Amino acid sequence: MRYELTPDLLTGNGLIDSEHRELFARINKLLDACSVGQGRTEAAPALNFLLDYVNTHFQHEEDLQRRGNYPGLAAHRMFHTGYVQKLRALAADIPASGATISDLSQLNTHIGVLITHIKVEDKKLGAFLRSAGR
């Protein structure tokens, strides 16, 4: 299964959508590696990217929310904080010898949580920013 930024995931905000596009491209790179038996070696670089990505991307979203006086900022920030903590814990649990099938499964589940967040919460944010003319 490949991830695509389908219309139901677009927020309408150029910055957010372009960052989501990059996220999906990187996830698909990991999935491609898994399909040819290279998932274990690609998991660490993928996790490093995700850790950098979430720090940068979540900061961008929160900056947009602050500037736009978004009423859901506190809840959105709470999700972001919890997500980063779980991602760091997942990354710390992967052995130096490479990710196991279980590790890759947990990572895929974690990515699914982020996609659900995009589909629900980021879409709300995008609609709010559009209605506020931002």
N, C-alpha and C positions, 0 to 999 in steps of 0.2 A: 504494500500500500504506500503510495506516495502522497505527500501533503501538498495541497494547492491552495492558494489564496483565492478561494471561490467568492462569488458575490455575497454569500451569507456571512463571510468573514471580513469583508471590507468595511472600514470605519468611515471612509470618506475624508479622512485626514491624511494628507500626503506623507508626512513624516512617519506616522504610525504605520500606515500601510506599507511603505517602502521597507521599514524595519521588519515588519512581519514577513514580507517577501524574502528578505535575507535569512530570517530564521528558518523558513520552510526550505530554502535552498540548502542550508547547512544540515538540516535534519535529513533531507533526501540524500545528501552525500553520505551520511552515516548509514542510511537504509541500503543504499547501493553497495556500500562496502560489506554490509551484512549479507547481502544476496550473493556475494562472491567469496564468502568465507573470511572476510577481513574485518568483521565487526569488532572483534576483540581489540585489534590494534587501533581502530579508529574511534573507539569509545572515549578514550582520554582526551584526544584533541577536540572531539565534539563537546564533551563536558566543559573543557576549558573555554571553548567558544561560548557555550550557553551561559557560563558564569559571567563572562565579560558582557555578553549580550544583555542579560537580564539587568545587570547593574546600570548599563548605559540606557537601555530602552525604558526600563521602569522609571529612571530619573527623568527622561524626556516626557513620558506620560504624566508624571506627577507635576512637572513644571507647567505643562499645558493646563492641567487641572487647577493649579494654584492661580495662574494668570487668568483663567476663565471663571474663577470662583465656583468650581464644580462642587455641587453638594455631596457627591459620593467620594470625595477625596480620602477621607479617613478610612473608609472600608476598603477602597482600592489599595491604599498604602498598606493596610493590614494584610491583604492578600499577597502583595508584592513581598513584604517582609517574610511571611511564612513560606512562600514559594522559594525564595532564595535560601532560607535555612534548610529546607528539605533537599534542595539541589546540592548544596554544599555537603550535607550529610551523605547523600548518594555518591557524590564524587569521592569523598573520603573513604567510603567503604569499598571502592574498587581497588583490587590488589594491583601492585606494581607489575605483576606478570600479565595483566590484561583483564578485561571485563569477562565475566561469566555470562552464560545465557540468562541467568536470573538477573544479573546487573542490567543487561540490555533490556530485559522485559520491564524492569522497574523504571528505567530511563524512558522507555516508550510510554508507560503509564503516566509518568510525570509530564511528558510532552502533551499527552492527551488532556491533562488538567489545564495546561496553558492554553491549548486550543479552545477548550470550553470557555475559559476566561475571555479569550478574544471574542468568541461568538456571542457572549452575553454582555460582559462588563465593558469591554473595549468598544463594542457597538453602541452601548448606551452613552459612553463618553463621546464617541464620534458624533452621535445625533445631537448631544448637548452642545458641543462645540460648533456644529453647523448652525443650530438654532440661535446661538449667541453671535453668529457671524465671525467666528474665529477659524 
